[in-house]
Structures are given as structure tokens and as C-alpha cells.
Amino acid sequence: MHTVYARILERLRQGEEALLVTTCRAGRTTKTLHDPDAGDGESRREGMRVAEDGDCLTVEERFFPGTRLVILGAGHIALPLAKMGAMLHFETVVFDDRPSFANRERFPDAADVVCDYFDNMANRLSIRSGDFVAIVTRGHKYDQDCLRAIVRGKMPRYLGMIGSRRRVGIVLQQLRDEGCAPENLARLHAPIGLDIGAVTPEEIALAILAEMVREWRNPATGPNAGRYETTDMEILKWLAENRAEKAVVVTVLSVRGSAPRNAGAKMAVLGDGRVIGSIGGGCVEADVIRDARRILDQGGYCRRIVDLTDAAEENGMVCGGVMDVLIEAMA
């Protein structure tokens, strides 16, 4: 099983989606990778589809590449922006032309730090359609250079630029005069971030990320509209690299009501009792872990419905709902 997860991880690291099909039949599961472009638009937005045909259960599960937060400029706003971005599971990339600013010591939480001239930004970073880009350089000239390079290429999912409304208007008019596509310029969020009255760098970073999350979870723009869990790269990496340790994989197939995690959430239960990842915590996982330990001994798989409705009322829990989970031995 680790081989197929390793292939999924490799695709995600290349910025590509992966479609995993798990077939459960006759007491065992098989996993195969399929064309990620297969299926209609709705199936791609949902991320998970489950079908039953007699004694055969088929699970189609989509894995989405980590979302890059590209921060152009490594100044005082970039510091909290990179730190908070990592907390929200963005793959943060910081770009600046100053070695004393663009370095690992200054940005330990970043996935990558690139020190180069802003003229080389487009070639060094290769902006993707799923990227979230914040232009927060130290000067208007560099902001404009970065914006010009981006709107002339592949547009990211979110593009924001710092600056006053007056200054932003001047920059946009100049780029229109240069022939930049008006439809691309119209997608710019500027001044960047939600208007929350932010003053300090930390508050400005919060405003920027709040606007990004709103865009990310917008049901009209997908693919992650809140119905499917963002790929947990840490547990996926463990599944890809584990070759010897006995374990059981638990996957949330679907949810109804206010369940603590969405479809696609995963955890692994190990033979020594350790648990990696989570599908929602104590009340959710207790019975699932008991089933997982049985699967550890016997092999195979089982499917379990976890109903939290009564437990939520009795214990004053915020989340209730019903979760459908697949529990399978990791071969």
C-alpha cells in the first residue's frame, strides 16, 4: 500500500491531482491510481465518491496538491504572513532579492525561500493556477514589476497587492496602457486583505489570510468548498514512507451534520498503540480504534458508522453528526 501512496505524494509535490480507487471485496482491499481528469465537475469538487454493488465497495478518492502561498517580499508583513500561512497548511514560498531578508533563519516555517532579483520571479516560481499570491515588496516599483509579470502569464487562484487605493489605481492604469489583459487586472485584490482596520504587521497578515481563506472556501470557485478535507500531507507522507510497521488506515468516507472532520480525513492506528493523524478526537475515535486493533490482528477491512448525535447532547460537544468510515489493514 505504501507504494501507491508514494506515487500520490510524488504527484502532489509536482502540483498535480491524484485519483485513488479503492476496491473492497472478499475481505481485502486493492488500490489503483486512475486518470485524475476523469469524472464530471461535481465529482472533482466533492473529492470522494462511494459506490456499492452487492458485496463490492468502491471508493474514489481525490488528493489535491498543497496550496502554495507565494509571498513576494520578505519584509515586516511577510514574517507573520508566512508563520500564519504555515499554521493554515499553506505551502509557503517567500521571494525577495535581499539575502539578509530572504533566508531560512528568518523564515523557518516556509516550505521554500528564494533569494533572487524580482525580474527573475516568474521563471523561478512558475506561478500555478491554484496559487495564492501576496505582493508585499519593499517598494511600488517592485510591486508593479511582480504584478506585470503575473498578469501576463498564468493567473493564480488569488492575487493581492499592498498599497493605498490611489497608488493601486495608478499602477493598474499604467498596466492597462501597456496592454495587460483587463480581465486579469480585474481579479487583483488591492488594497490586499479584508478591511478590518488592521494596523500592525500581524493584523495586516491576519486580514490578508482571512481574505484568502474566504476565496479558498468559496463554494462558487472550488475545488475546496468545505465539503472535502484538505489533504493532510503529514499523514500522507507517513503512509508513503512506512514499509515495515504494521498499521491500519482509517478514512472518513462521508459525513452528515456537524461532524468534526470532513470526508477525506485520515488517521493511522499502529500496532504499538500509537495513532497518527485524527478523524475528530476522543468520542469519535474510541470505537474506531477498537475496530482498528481487531483489523490489525485479523487483516482485511470493515466499514463503520459513527453516530455522534447522542454523545454530543450528553457531553455538551460542539460537533455531532454522523460519520461513515473505512478501516483497512495496511498491506
C-alpha positions in Angstrom: 0.0 0.0 0.0 2.9 2.4 0.7 3.8 2.3 -3.0 0.6 3.8 -4.2 0.7 6.5 -1.5 4.3 7.3 -2.5 3.1 7.8 -6.1 0.3 10.0 -4.9 2.7 12.1 -2.8 5.0 12.5 -5.8 2.1 13.8 -8.0 1.1 16.3 -5.3 4.7 17.5 -5.0 4.6 18.2 -8.7 1.4 20.3 -8.3 -0.9 17.6 -9.8 -4.0 16.0 -8.5 -4.3 12.2 -7.9 -7.3 9.9 -8.1 -7.1 6.8 -6.0 -9.7 4.0 -6.4 -10.0 1.5 -3.6 -12.0 -1.7 -4.2 -13.1 -3.6 -1.1 -14.3 -7.2 -1.8 -13.9 -10.7 -0.4 -12.2 -9.5 2.8 -9.4 -7.5 1.1 -8.8 -4.1 -0.5 -6.9 -3.2 -3.7 -5.8 0.3 -4.6 -5.1 1.7 -8.1 -4.4 5.1 -9.5 -6.6 6.5 -12.2 -6.6 9.4 -14.6 -7.2 12.5 -12.3 -9.0 14.3 -15.1 -11.7 11.5 -15.2 -15.2 12.2 -13.9 -17.5 15.2 -14.1 -17.0 18.5 -12.4 -19.2 17.6 -9.5 -17.1 14.5 -8.6 -13.9 16.6 -8.7 -15.4 19.2 -6.4 -16.6 16.5 -3.9 -13.3 14.7 -3.7 -14.8 11.5 -2.6 -17.4 9.1 -4.1 -18.5 5.8 -2.7 -20.4 3.1 -4.6 -21.8 -0.3 -3.6 -22.6 -3.2 -5.9 -23.5 -6.3 -4.0 -20.6 -7.2 -1.8 -18.2 -4.8 -3.5 -17.5 -1.4 -2.2 -15.7 1.1 -4.4 -14.2 4.3 -3.1 -13.0 7.1 -5.5 -10.8 9.5 -3.5 -9.2 12.6 -4.9 -6.0 14.1 -3.4 -5.3 17.8 -4.1 -1.8 19.3 -4.2 -0.9 21.5 -1.3 -1.9 25.1 -1.9 1.1 27.5 -2.3 1.1 30.8 -0.6 3.6 32.9 -2.6 4.8 35.9 -0.7 6.7 38.4 -2.9 8.7 40.4 -0.5 10.4 39.4 2.8 9.8 42.4 5.0 7.9 43.1 8.2 4.5 41.9 6.8 6.0 38.7 5.3 7.1 37.4 8.7 3.7 36.9 10.3 2.1 36.1 7.0 4.5 33.2 6.5 4.1 32.0 10.0 0.3 32.2 10.0 0.2 30.7 6.5 2.0 27.6 7.7 -0.4 27.3 10.5 -3.2 27.2 7.9 -1.4 24.5 6.0 -0.3 26.6 3.1 3.0 25.6 1.4 4.6 29.0 1.9 7.2 30.3 -0.5 9.0 33.6 0.2 10.7 35.5 -2.6 13.0 38.6 -2.1 16.2 39.9 -3.6 17.9 40.7 -0.3 20.0 37.8 1.2 19.7 39.3 4.7 15.9 39.1 4.4 15.3 36.0 2.2 16.9 33.2 4.2 15.9 30.1 6.2 16.8 31.6 9.6 14.3 34.4 9.1 11.5 32.1 7.7 11.9 28.7 9.4 8.2 27.8 8.7 8.4 28.4 5.0 8.4 25.5 2.5 10.9 27.4 0.4 12.8 30.7 0.5 14.1 32.1 -2.8 16.6 34.9 -3.0 16.8 36.4 -6.5 16.1 39.5 -8.5 12.4 40.3 -8.9 12.9 40.3 -12.6 13.5 36.5 -12.4 10.5 35.8 -10.2 8.2 34.4 -12.9 10.9 32.0 -14.1 12.0 30.9 -10.7 8.5 30.3 -9.2 6.3 29.3 -12.2 3.0 30.6 -10.9 0.3 28.0 -10.8 -3.5 28.4 -11.3 -4.0 27.2 -7.7 -1.5 29.6 -6.1 -2.4 32.3 -3.6 0.0 35.3 -4.2 0.6 38.2 -1.9 2.6 41.1 -3.4 4.2 42.9 -0.4 7.6 44.0 -1.6 9.5 47.0 -0.1 8.7 49.4 -2.9 6.0 50.3 -5.5 8.4 49.6 -8.4 8.9 46.0 -7.3 5.2 45.6 -6.6 4.4 46.7 -10.1 7.1 44.6 -11.7 5.8 41.5 -10.0 2.2 42.3 -10.9 3.1 42.9 -14.5 4.9 39.5 -14.7 2.0 37.6 -13.1 -0.9 39.1 -15.1 0.9 38.4 -18.4 1.2 34.7 -17.5 -0.9 32.1 -15.8 -3.3 33.7 -13.3 -3.2 32.4 -9.7 -6.3 31.5 -7.7 -5.8 34.6 -5.6 -3.7 37.7 -6.3 -3.4 40.6 -3.9 -1.1 43.6 -3.8 -0.4 46.0 -0.9 -0.8 49.8 -1.3 -3.2 52.7 -1.0 -6.2 52.9 -3.3 -4.6 55.9 -5.0 -1.3 54.1 -5.7 -3.1 50.9 -6.8 -5.2 52.9 -9.2 -2.1 54.5 -10.8 -0.4 51.1 -11.2 -3.5 49.5 -12.7 -3.9 52.3 -15.2 -0.3 52.1 -16.3 -0.6 48.3 -16.8 -3.8 48.8 -18.8 -1.9 51.4 -21.0 0.8 48.7 -21.5 -1.8 46.3 -22.9 -2.2 44.0 -19.9 -5.4 42.0 -20.0 -8.2 43.9 -18.3 -9.8 40.7 -17.1 -6.6 39.6 -15.3 -6.2 43.0 -13.7 -9.8 42.9 -12.5 -9.0 39.8 -10.4 -6.5 41.7 -8.3 -7.4 42.2 -4.6 -6.0 45.6 -3.8 -5.5 47.0 -1.3 -4.9 43.5 -0.2 -6.8 41.8 2.6 -10.2 42.3 4.3 -10.9 45.7 5.7 -10.7 45.0 9.4 -8.9 48.2 10.4 -5.6 46.4 10.5 -2.6 48.5 11.6 0.3 46.2 12.8 2.1 43.7 10.6 0.4 40.9 12.4 -3.0 42.4 11.9 -2.4 43.1 8.2 -1.2 39.4 7.8 -4.4 38.3 9.5 -6.5 40.4 7.2 -4.7 39.0 4.1 -5.1 35.4 5.2 -8.8 36.0 6.1 -9.4 37.1 2.5 -7.5 34.1 1.1 -9.5 31.7 3.2 -12.7 33.3 2.1 -11.6 32.7 -1.5 -10.4 29.2 -0.8 -13.7 28.1 0.8 -15.9 29.9 -1.7 -18.4 27.3 -3.0 -18.6 29.1 -6.3 -14.9 28.8 -7.1 -14.0 25.3 -5.7 -12.3 22.9 -5.6 -12.2 23.0 -1.8 -15.7 24.3 -0.9 -15.7 22.9 2.6 -17.2 19.5 1.8 -13.9 17.7 1.4 -10.9 17.7 3.7 -7.7 19.4 2.7 -5.1 16.7 2.0 -3.2 16.1 5.3 0.4 16.0 3.9 1.9 14.7 7.1 -0.1 11.5 7.3 0.1 11.0 3.6 3.9 11.2 3.9 3.9 8.7 6.7 1.7 6.3 4.6 4.1 6.7 1.7 7.2 6.1 3.6 6.1 3.3 6.0 7.3 0.0 4.6 7.5 -2.3 7.6 5.4 -1.1 10.5 2.1 -2.8 10.9 -0.8 -0.4 10.8 -4.5 0.2 9.9 -5.6 3.2 7.8 -8.9 4.9 8.7 -10.6 7.1 6.1 -13.7 9.2 6.5 -15.9 8.4 3.5 -18.8 10.8 4.2 -20.4 12.9 6.9 -23.8 14.2 7.8 -24.5 17.0 10.1 -21.8 18.9 12.1 -19.2 16.2 12.2 -15.7 17.3 13.4 -13.9 16.4 10.2 -15.0 16.2 6.6 -14.8 13.3 4.1 -11.2 12.6 3.2 -9.8 12.9 6.8 -7.4 10.1 7.6 -5.6 8.6 10.6 -3.4 5.5 11.1 -3.5 3.2 14.1 -0.2 1.4 14.7 0.4 -2.0 16.2 2.2 -0.4 19.3 -0.9 1.6 20.1 0.2 4.9 18.6 -2.2 6.9 16.4 -1.1 9.2 13.6 -3.5 11.9 12.4 -7.1 12.3 13.5 -10.6 11.9 12.3 -12.1 14.1 15.1 -10.8 13.2 18.6 -11.9 11.2 21.7 -15.6 10.4 21.3 -15.2 9.9 17.5 -12.2 7.7 17.6 -12.6 5.4 20.6 -14.8 2.8 18.9 -13.0 3.2 15.6 -9.7 2.4 17.3 -11.1 -0.7 18.8 -12.2 -1.9 15.4 -8.8 -0.9 14.0 -7.0 -3.1 16.6 -9.2 -6.1 15.5 -8.2 -5.4 11.9 -4.6 -5.3 13.0 -4.9 -8.9 14.2 -7.2 -10.3 11.6 -6.4 -8.3 8.5 -8.9 -7.2 5.9 -11.3 -4.2 6.3 -14.5 -3.1 7.8 -16.9 -0.1 7.5 -18.3 1.7 10.5 -21.0 4.3 11.0 -20.0 6.7 13.9 -23.1 8.5 15.2 -22.2 11.4 17.5 -25.7 12.8 17.9 -26.5 11.4 21.3 -22.9 11.8 22.6 -22.9 15.5 21.5 -26.1 16.1 23.5 -25.0 14.2 26.6 -21.4 15.7 26.8 -22.2 19.2 25.5 -20.0 18.6 22.5 -19.9 21.3 19.8 -19.9 18.7 17.0 -22.4 15.9 16.5 -23.4 14.4 13.2 -22.7 11.0 11.6 -19.5 9.8 10.0 -19.1 6.8 7.7 -15.5 5.5 7.9 -13.5 2.8 6.2 -11.0 0.9 8.4 -8.5 -1.2 6.4 -5.2 -3.1 7.1 -2.2 -1.5 5.5 -0.6 -4.2 3.4 
